[in-house]
Amino acid sequence: MAIDYLKGRGLSGEIVQKFGVGFVPDQWDLVRTRFGRNNEAQEALVTAGMLIENDNGRRYDRFRGRVMFPIRDRRGRVIGFGGRVLGDGTPKYLNSPETPIFHKGRELYGLYEVLQAHREPEKLLVVEGYMDVVAWRNLALITPWPRWAPQPPAIISRPCSVKPVLWCAVTMVTAQAAMPLGVPWSKPCRTLTTAAS
């Protein structure tokens, strides 16, 4: 089901692998039983936002039946996840909560992947969702800038030595995440509708 969804969105196997996109089945205790075999491990998973502990002390998986997008910091370490539900469940997108290592207002999904290709990017295209980022990067394997593309929702620019316009999209977990980069941006983000949407 997840593979069909990703193929239906026009994503190549190469791009899915590059972004580490995965899937977690619709089970309440898969992560808990696989990675939380003792109380200490389960407590670490609760702290990391992978498990939820209810008022009765019962622990269960936060992410169930979702395509998973690992959120990496600038050094490539996975610090959180975004999950897109398959089917009609809600919420459509579910993010990791604030944790000791993941702060939504400080991270840009896809920035690590951009920095692997361009050490000092001249421009960053900022789009709203995880799939928007991955779809834009998937299209970039074909052309540096889609000829049919509408005006981008926001361009972050700063002086640097890289001259080509950046091909990859980056999404903000929150709009304020762009500010710590020390780069200006001129207007709020809006969702980009692409051929892959």
Phi and psi restraints in degrees (value plus and minus 20) as a CYANA .aco file:
   2 ALA   PHI     -86.3   -46.3
   2 ALA   PSI     -61.4   -21.4
   3 ILE   PHI     -83.5   -43.5
   3 ILE   PSI     -61.7   -21.7
   4 ASP   PHI     -82.0   -42.0
   4 ASP   PSI     -61.7   -21.7
   5 TYR   PHI     -80.7   -40.7
   5 TYR   PSI     -68.1   -28.1
   6 LEU   PHI     -85.8   -45.8
   6 LEU   PSI     -60.8   -20.8
   7 LYS   PHI     -84.0   -44.0
   7 LYS   PSI     -59.4   -19.4
   8 GLY   PHI     -83.5   -43.5
   8 GLY   PSI     -46.4    -6.4
   9 ARG   PHI    -106.0   -66.0
   9 ARG   PSI     -18.9    21.1
  10 GLY   PHI      63.1   103.1
  10 GLY   PSI      -2.9    37.1
  11 LEU   PHI    -106.4   -66.4
  11 LEU   PSI     117.5   157.5
  12 SER   PHI    -103.2   -63.2
  12 SER   PSI     138.8   178.8
  13 GLY   PHI     -80.5   -40.5
  13 GLY   PSI     -55.1   -15.1
  14 GLU   PHI     -81.7   -41.7
  14 GLU   PSI     -65.2   -25.2
  15 ILE   PHI     -92.4   -52.4
  15 ILE   PSI     -55.8   -15.8
  16 VAL   PHI     -81.5   -41.5
  16 VAL   PSI     -62.7   -22.7
  17 GLN   PHI     -88.0   -48.0
  17 GLN   PSI     -62.1   -22.1
  18 LYS   PHI     -78.9   -38.9
  18 LYS   PSI     -60.0   -20.0
  19 PHE   PHI    -110.7   -70.7
  19 PHE   PSI     -23.8    16.2
  20 GLY   PHI      48.3    88.3
  20 GLY   PSI       7.0    47.0
  21 VAL   PHI     -84.7   -44.7
  21 VAL   PSI     115.1   155.1
  22 GLY   PHI    -157.9  -117.9
  22 GLY   PSI    -183.6  -143.6
  23 PHE   PHI    -167.2  -127.2
  23 PHE   PSI     120.8   160.8
  24 VAL   PHI    -141.5  -101.5
  24 VAL   PSI     105.9   145.9
  25 PRO   PHI     -82.8   -42.8
  25 PRO   PSI     143.2   183.2
  26 ASP   PHI    -102.0   -62.0
  26 ASP   PSI      53.4    93.4
  27 GLN   PHI    -152.2  -112.2
  27 GLN   PSI     125.8   165.8
  28 TRP   PHI     -99.2   -59.2
  28 TRP   PSI     -39.8     0.2
  29 ASP   PHI    -155.5  -115.5
  29 ASP   PSI       0.0    40.0
  30 LEU   PHI     -83.6   -43.6
  30 LEU   PSI     -70.7   -30.7
  31 VAL   PHI     -86.1   -46.1
  31 VAL   PSI     -63.0   -23.0
  32 ARG   PHI     -81.1   -41.1
  32 ARG   PSI     -65.3   -25.3
  33 THR   PHI     -95.4   -55.4
  33 THR   PSI     -52.2   -12.2
  34 ARG   PHI     -98.7   -58.7
  34 ARG   PSI     -60.3   -20.3
  35 PHE   PHI    -132.9   -92.9
  35 PHE   PSI     -34.1     5.9
  36 GLY   PHI    -132.2   -92.2
  36 GLY   PSI      41.2    81.2
  37 ARG   PHI     -95.9   -55.9
  37 ARG   PSI     -35.2     4.8
  38 ASN   PHI    -156.7  -116.7
  38 ASN   PSI     150.7   190.7
  39 ASN   PHI     -81.9   -41.9
  39 ASN   PSI     -59.8   -19.8
  40 GLU   PHI     -82.4   -42.4
  40 GLU   PSI     -63.7   -23.7
  41 ALA   PHI     -84.7   -44.7
  41 ALA   PSI     -59.5   -19.5
  42 GLN   PHI     -85.9   -45.9
  42 GLN   PSI     -59.5   -19.5
  43 GLU   PHI     -81.8   -41.8
  43 GLU   PSI     -59.4   -19.4
  44 ALA   PHI     -84.1   -44.1
  44 ALA   PSI     -58.9   -18.9
  45 LEU   PHI     -88.8   -48.8
  45 LEU   PSI     -54.4   -14.4
  46 VAL   PHI     -85.6   -45.6
  46 VAL   PSI     -66.6   -26.6
  47 THR   PHI     -80.4   -40.4
  47 THR   PSI     -57.6   -17.6
  48 ALA   PHI     -99.3   -59.3
  48 ALA   PSI     -25.7    14.3
  49 GLY   PHI      65.2   105.2
  49 GLY   PSI     -11.5    28.5
  50 MET   PHI    -105.4   -65.4
  50 MET   PSI     -46.2    -6.2
  51 LEU   PHI    -138.9   -98.9
  51 LEU   PSI     133.7   173.7
  52 ILE   PHI    -133.5   -93.5
  52 ILE   PSI     119.0   159.0
  53 GLU   PHI    -132.0   -92.0
  53 GLU   PSI     102.4   142.4
  54 ASN   PHI    -104.5   -64.5
  54 ASN   PSI    -199.3  -159.3
  55 ASP   PHI     -83.1   -43.1
  55 ASP   PSI     -43.9    -3.9
  56 ASN   PHI    -108.4   -68.4
  56 ASN   PSI     -18.6    21.4
  57 GLY   PHI      65.6   105.6
  57 GLY   PSI     -18.0    22.0
  58 ARG   PHI     -96.1   -56.1
  58 ARG   PSI     115.4   155.4
  59 ARG   PHI    -131.1   -91.1
  59 ARG   PSI     116.5   156.5
  60 TYR   PHI    -166.0  -126.0
  60 TYR   PSI     143.4   183.4
  61 ASP   PHI     -87.1   -47.1
  61 ASP   PSI     115.0   155.0
  62 ARG   PHI     -91.7   -51.7
  62 ARG   PSI     -65.6   -25.6
  63 PHE   PHI    -120.7   -80.7
  63 PHE   PSI     105.3   145.3
  64 ARG   PHI    -162.9  -122.9
  64 ARG   PSI     112.0   152.0
  65 GLY   PHI      41.6    81.6
  65 GLY   PSI      25.7    65.7
  66 ARG   PHI    -154.7  -114.7
  66 ARG   PSI     127.2   167.2
  67 VAL   PHI     -96.1   -56.1
  67 VAL   PSI     110.7   150.7
  68 MET   PHI    -130.1   -90.1
  68 MET   PSI     115.8   155.8
  69 PHE   PHI    -137.3   -97.3
  69 PHE   PSI      87.7   127.7
  70 PRO   PHI     -89.8   -49.8
  70 PRO   PSI     114.3   154.3
  71 ILE   PHI    -118.7   -78.7
  71 ILE   PSI     100.7   140.7
  72 ARG   PHI    -126.9   -86.9
  72 ARG   PSI     129.0   169.0
  73 ASP   PHI    -101.4   -61.4
  73 ASP   PSI    -198.7  -158.7
  74 ARG   PHI     -83.0   -43.0
  74 ARG   PSI     -38.9     1.1
  75 ARG   PHI    -114.6   -74.6
  75 ARG   PSI     -19.5    20.5
  76 GLY   PHI      71.9   111.9
  76 GLY   PSI     -16.3    23.7
  77 ARG   PHI    -100.2   -60.2
  77 ARG   PSI     114.7   154.7
  78 VAL   PHI     -92.8   -52.8
  78 VAL   PSI     102.3   142.3
  79 ILE   PHI    -139.5   -99.5
  79 ILE   PSI     -28.5    11.5
  80 GLY   PHI    -193.1  -153.1
  80 GLY   PSI    -199.2  -159.2
  81 PHE   PHI    -161.2  -121.2
  81 PHE   PSI     132.8   172.8
  82 GLY   PHI    -139.9   -99.9
  82 GLY   PSI     118.1   158.1
  83 GLY   PHI    -147.4  -107.4
  83 GLY   PSI     111.7   151.7
  84 ARG   PHI    -126.2   -86.2
  84 ARG   PSI     101.3   141.3
  85 VAL   PHI     -86.2   -46.2
  85 VAL   PSI     124.2   164.2
  86 LEU   PHI    -116.9   -76.9
  86 LEU   PSI     112.3   152.3
  87 GLY   PHI      74.6   114.6
  87 GLY   PSI    -172.8  -132.8
  88 ASP   PHI    -120.4   -80.4
  88 ASP   PSI      -9.2    30.8
  89 GLY   PHI     -85.2   -45.2
  89 GLY   PSI     147.6   187.6
  90 THR   PHI    -151.7  -111.7
  90 THR   PSI     134.5   174.5
  91 PRO   PHI     -90.0   -50.0
  91 PRO   PSI     137.0   177.0
  92 LYS   PHI     -80.5   -40.5
  92 LYS   PSI     -66.5   -26.5
  93 TYR   PHI    -137.6   -97.6
  93 TYR   PSI     118.8   158.8
  94 LEU   PHI    -151.1  -111.1
  94 LEU   PSI     108.8   148.8
  95 ASN   PHI    -128.5   -88.5
  95 ASN   PSI     138.0   178.0
  96 SER   PHI     -78.3   -38.3
  96 SER   PSI     126.5   166.5
  97 PRO   PHI     -96.7   -56.7
  97 PRO   PSI     152.5   192.5
  98 GLU   PHI     -80.3   -40.3
  98 GLU   PSI     113.0   153.0
  99 THR   PHI    -155.5  -115.5
  99 THR   PSI     155.6   195.6
 100 PRO   PHI     -79.1   -39.1
 100 PRO   PSI     -43.6    -3.6
 101 ILE   PHI    -132.9   -92.9
 101 ILE   PSI     -30.3     9.7
 102 PHE   PHI    -140.6  -100.6
 102 PHE   PSI      99.5   139.5
 103 HIS   PHI    -146.4  -106.4
 103 HIS   PSI      90.2   130.2
 104 LYS   PHI     -74.9   -34.9
 104 LYS   PSI     -57.4   -17.4
 105 GLY   PHI     -95.2   -55.2
 105 GLY   PSI     -21.5    18.5
 106 ARG   PHI    -135.5   -95.5
 106 ARG   PSI     -19.5    20.5
 107 GLU   PHI    -140.5  -100.5
 107 GLU   PSI     124.4   164.4
 108 LEU   PHI    -135.8   -95.8
 108 LEU   PSI      97.6   137.6
 109 TYR   PHI     -85.6   -45.6
 109 TYR   PSI     109.4   149.4
 110 GLY   PHI      74.4   114.4
 110 GLY   PSI     -29.6    10.4
 111 LEU   PHI     -83.9   -43.9
 111 LEU   PSI     -59.6   -19.6
 112 TYR   PHI     -78.5   -38.5
 112 TYR   PSI     -65.3   -25.3
 113 GLU   PHI     -83.4   -43.4
 113 GLU   PSI     -58.4   -18.4
 114 VAL   PHI     -81.9   -41.9
 114 VAL   PSI     -66.4   -26.4
 115 LEU   PHI     -87.8   -47.8
 115 LEU   PSI     -40.6    -0.6
 116 GLN   PHI     -89.4   -49.4
 116 GLN   PSI     -51.0   -11.0
 117 ALA   PHI    -115.5   -75.5
 117 ALA   PSI     -50.8   -10.8
 118 HIS   PHI    -157.1  -117.1
 118 HIS   PSI      87.2   127.2
 119 ARG   PHI     -80.1   -40.1
 119 ARG   PSI     -62.2   -22.2
 120 GLU   PHI    -149.9  -109.9
 120 GLU   PSI      59.7    99.7
 121 PRO   PHI     -83.2   -43.2
 121 PRO   PSI     121.1   161.1
 122 GLU   PHI     -95.7   -55.7
 122 GLU   PSI     -57.7   -17.7
 123 LYS   PHI    -160.8  -120.8
 123 LYS   PSI     129.3   169.3
 124 LEU   PHI    -145.3  -105.3
 124 LEU   PSI     109.1   149.1
 125 LEU   PHI    -107.1   -67.1
 125 LEU   PSI     104.1   144.1
 126 VAL   PHI    -125.3   -85.3
 126 VAL   PSI     100.6   140.6
 127 VAL   PHI    -142.9  -102.9
 127 VAL   PSI     153.7   193.7
 128 GLU   PHI    -106.1   -66.1
 128 GLU   PSI     -63.7   -23.7
 129 GLY   PHI    -133.7   -93.7
 129 GLY   PSI     143.4   183.4
 130 TYR   PHI     -77.8   -37.8
 130 TYR   PSI     -66.2   -26.2
 131 MET   PHI     -84.6   -44.6
 131 MET   PSI     -53.6   -13.6
 132 ASP   PHI     -81.0   -41.0
 132 ASP   PSI     -64.5   -24.5
 133 VAL   PHI     -80.6   -40.6
 133 VAL   PSI     -71.6   -31.6
 134 VAL   PHI     -86.5   -46.5
 134 VAL   PSI     -59.7   -19.7
 135 ALA   PHI     -84.3   -44.3
 135 ALA   PSI     -63.3   -23.3
 136 TRP   PHI     -82.9   -42.9
 136 TRP   PSI     -61.6   -21.6
 137 ARG   PHI     -87.0   -47.0
 137 ARG   PSI     -57.6   -17.6
 138 ASN   PHI     -81.1   -41.1
 138 ASN   PSI     -64.7   -24.7
 139 LEU   PHI     -85.2   -45.2
 139 LEU   PSI     -51.9   -11.9
 140 ALA   PHI     -87.1   -47.1
 140 ALA   PSI     -39.4     0.6
 141 LEU   PHI     -88.7   -48.7
 141 LEU   PSI     -39.9     0.1
 142 ILE   PHI    -117.4   -77.4
 142 ILE   PSI     -64.5   -24.5
 143 THR   PHI    -165.9  -125.9
 143 THR   PSI     123.6   163.6
 144 PRO   PHI     -81.7   -41.7
 144 PRO   PSI     -53.0   -13.0
 145 TRP   PHI    -168.0  -128.0
 145 TRP   PSI      96.3   136.3
 146 PRO   PHI     -75.8   -35.8
 146 PRO   PSI     108.1   148.1
 147 ARG   PHI     -82.6   -42.6
 147 ARG   PSI     -48.7    -8.7
 148 TRP   PHI    -106.3   -66.3
 148 TRP   PSI     -23.3    16.7
 149 ALA   PHI     -83.6   -43.6
 149 ALA   PSI     117.0   157.0
 150 PRO   PHI     -92.2   -52.2
 150 PRO   PSI     153.9   193.9
 151 GLN   PHI     -77.5   -37.5
 151 GLN   PSI     112.7   152.7
 152 PRO   PHI     -84.4   -44.4
 152 PRO   PSI     132.3   172.3
 153 PRO   PHI     -87.4   -47.4
 153 PRO   PSI     -52.1   -12.1
 154 ALA   PHI    -183.1  -143.1
 154 ALA   PSI     118.7   158.7
 155 ILE   PHI    -138.6   -98.6
 155 ILE   PSI     107.1   147.1
 156 ILE   PHI    -119.3   -79.3
 156 ILE   PSI     105.1   145.1
 157 SER   PHI    -147.0  -107.0
 157 SER   PSI     129.4   169.4
 158 ARG   PHI    -177.8  -137.8
 158 ARG   PSI     133.1   173.1
 159 PRO   PHI     -83.9   -43.9
 159 PRO   PSI     119.0   159.0
 160 CYS   PHI    -184.8  -144.8
 160 CYS   PSI     155.0   195.0
 161 SER   PHI    -103.4   -63.4
 161 SER   PSI     -30.2     9.8
 162 VAL   PHI    -100.7   -60.7
 162 VAL   PSI     103.0   143.0
 163 LYS   PHI    -112.9   -72.9
 163 LYS   PSI     -55.6   -15.6
 164 PRO   PHI     -87.7   -47.7
 164 PRO   PSI     126.8   166.8
 165 VAL   PHI     -86.7   -46.7
 165 VAL   PSI     117.2   157.2
 166 LEU   PHI     -85.0   -45.0
 166 LEU   PSI     115.4   155.4
 167 TRP   PHI    -107.4   -67.4
 167 TRP   PSI     -37.0     3.0
 168 CYS   PHI    -123.8   -83.8
 168 CYS   PSI     130.3   170.3
 169 ALA   PHI    -116.1   -76.1
 169 ALA   PSI     132.7   172.7
 170 VAL   PHI    -153.1  -113.1
 170 VAL   PSI     117.0   157.0
 171 THR   PHI    -128.0   -88.0
 171 THR   PSI     127.2   167.2
 172 MET   PHI    -111.3   -71.3
 172 MET   PSI     111.6   151.6
 173 VAL   PHI     -86.9   -46.9
 173 VAL   PSI     -59.8   -19.8
 174 THR   PHI    -158.8  -118.8
 174 THR   PSI     136.2   176.2
 175 ALA   PHI     -80.7   -40.7
 175 ALA   PSI     -52.4   -12.4
 176 GLN   PHI     -89.1   -49.1
 176 GLN   PSI     -32.5     7.5
 177 ALA   PHI     -84.3   -44.3
 177 ALA   PSI     -43.7    -3.7
 178 ALA   PHI     -93.5   -53.5
 178 ALA   PSI     -46.8    -6.8
 179 MET   PHI     -83.2   -43.2
 179 MET   PSI     -62.8   -22.8
 180 PRO   PHI     -83.8   -43.8
 180 PRO   PSI     -36.3     3.7
 181 LEU   PHI     -93.3   -53.3
 181 LEU   PSI     -32.6     7.4
 182 GLY   PHI      53.8    93.8
 182 GLY   PSI       7.6    47.6
 183 VAL   PHI    -143.2  -103.2
 183 VAL   PSI     121.5   161.5
 184 PRO   PHI     -98.7   -58.7
 184 PRO   PSI     132.6   172.6
 185 TRP   PHI    -161.9  -121.9
 185 TRP   PSI     124.9   164.9
 186 SER   PHI    -119.0   -79.0
 186 SER   PSI     -43.3    -3.3
 187 LYS   PHI    -167.7  -127.7
 187 LYS   PSI     138.6   178.6
 188 PRO   PHI     -84.1   -44.1
 188 PRO   PSI     135.0   175.0
 189 CYS   PHI     -93.7   -53.7
 189 CYS   PSI     128.9   168.9
 190 ARG   PHI    -156.3  -116.3
 190 ARG   PSI     139.7   179.7
 191 THR   PHI     -87.8   -47.8
 191 THR   PSI     114.2   154.2
 192 LEU   PHI    -110.8   -70.8
 192 LEU   PSI     110.1   150.1
 193 THR   PHI    -117.6   -77.6
 193 THR   PSI     101.8   141.8
 194 THR   PHI    -138.4   -98.4
 194 THR   PSI     150.4   190.4
 195 ALA   PHI     -80.2   -40.2
 195 ALA   PSI     -45.6    -5.6
 196 ALA   PHI    -104.9   -64.9
 196 ALA   PSI     -25.4    14.6
